[in-house]
Amino acid sequence: MRIGELDASSIHCAAFDARQFRETLQHIRSLTAAGPDEFEPRLRKLCASAGVAVVFVPEIKGTRCWGATRWLTPTKALIQLSLRYKSDDHLWFSFFHEAAHLLLHSKKATFISTDRFSDSAEKEADSFAASHLIPRQYDGRLKKLTLGDVREFAAQIGIAPGVVVGRLQKDGVLGWNEGNSLKRRFEFADDA
């Protein structure tokens, strides 16, 4: 958390505005289809304009942490992402999950997303992330999708195919070993 806080200290942010941040999330959703050279600077800029600093910090070995959220000041929030699992579905789900904590939960709390713990706030953030990436109106259609339908469906709803694959795997429509070639893989520049 301290590394993220230090990184965020150099990011100038407007005062947090919940309404603007919600609107920003709709623009950010479309960035799921962009590559890191495009989405990373745009993600940071859009979030900063709504009062949220976004930082990427490599996972510290053994923490099993993919994201964290906390308030640095009453008007500046931090979303910290680790790229755990290194795939686009996990990155984007983690981002929207952490965004949910800022909009739905206490400013006094710190949220750390790991493989080890899930409570009602974490489940609520999961639901928020799932419905922002793939709106609930598509739930019935998701259950009928085949791997061959993924690219077309993703294009129709304006998100990356890997995000759709991740959701289908989570919902049990696809096996964990199916469709992974449609996911984009990410690494920190220092790790490549």
Secondary structure as the mmCIF struct_conf table of DSSP 4:
data_model
#
loop_
_struct_conf.conf_type_id
_struct_conf.id
_struct_conf.beg_label_comp_id
_struct_conf.beg_label_asym_id
_struct_conf.beg_label_seq_id
_struct_conf.end_label_comp_id
_struct_conf.end_label_asym_id
_struct_conf.end_label_seq_id
HELX_RH_AL_P HELX_RH_AL_P1 ARG A 2 ALA A 8
TURN_TY1_P TURN_TY1_P1 SER A 9 SER A 10
HELX_LH_PP_P HELX_LH_PP_P1 ALA A 14 PHE A 16
HELX_RH_AL_P HELX_RH_AL_P2 ALA A 18 SER A 30
HELX_RH_3T_P HELX_RH_3T_P1 LEU A 31 ALA A 33
BEND BEND1 ALA A 34 ALA A 34
HELX_RH_AL_P HELX_RH_AL_P3 PRO A 36 SER A 49
TURN_TY1_P TURN_TY1_P2 ALA A 50 GLY A 51
STRN STRN1 VAL A 52 PHE A 56
HELX_LH_PP_P HELX_LH_PP_P2 PRO A 58 ILE A 60
TURN_TY1_P TURN_TY1_P3 LYS A 61 GLY A 62
STRN STRN2 CYS A 65 THR A 73
TURN_TY1_P TURN_TY1_P4 PRO A 74 THR A 75
STRN STRN3 LYS A 76 LEU A 81
TURN_TY1_P TURN_TY1_P5 ARG A 84 TYR A 85
STRN STRN4 SER A 87 SER A 87
HELX_RH_AL_P HELX_RH_AL_P4 ASP A 88 LEU A 104
BEND BEND2 HIS A 105 HIS A 105
TURN_TY1_P TURN_TY1_P6 LYS A 107 LYS A 108
STRN STRN5 PHE A 111 THR A 114
BEND BEND3 ASP A 115 ARG A 116
HELX_RH_AL_P HELX_RH_AL_P5 SER A 120 LEU A 133
BEND BEND4 ILE A 134 ILE A 134
HELX_RH_3T_P HELX_RH_3T_P2 ARG A 136 TYR A 138
HELX_RH_AL_P HELX_RH_AL_P6 ASP A 139 LEU A 142
TURN_TY1_P TURN_TY1_P7 LYS A 143 LYS A 144
HELX_RH_3T_P HELX_RH_3T_P3 LEU A 147 ASP A 149
HELX_RH_AL_P HELX_RH_AL_P7 VAL A 150 ILE A 157
TURN_TY1_P TURN_TY1_P8 GLY A 158 GLY A 158
BEND BEND5 ILE A 159 ILE A 159
HELX_RH_AL_P HELX_RH_AL_P8 PRO A 161 LYS A 170
TURN_TY1_P TURN_TY1_P9 ASP A 171 GLY A 172
BEND BEND6 VAL A 173 LEU A 174
TURN_TY1_P TURN_TY1_P10 TRP A 176 ASN A 177
BEND BEND7 GLU A 178 GLY A 179
HELX_RH_3T_P HELX_RH_3T_P4 ASN A 180 LEU A 182
BEND BEND8 LYS A 183 LYS A 183
HELX_LH_PP_P HELX_LH_PP_P3 ARG A 184 ARG A 184
STRN STRN6 ARG A 185 ARG A 185
TURN_TY1_P TURN_TY1_P11 ALA A 189 ASP A 191
#
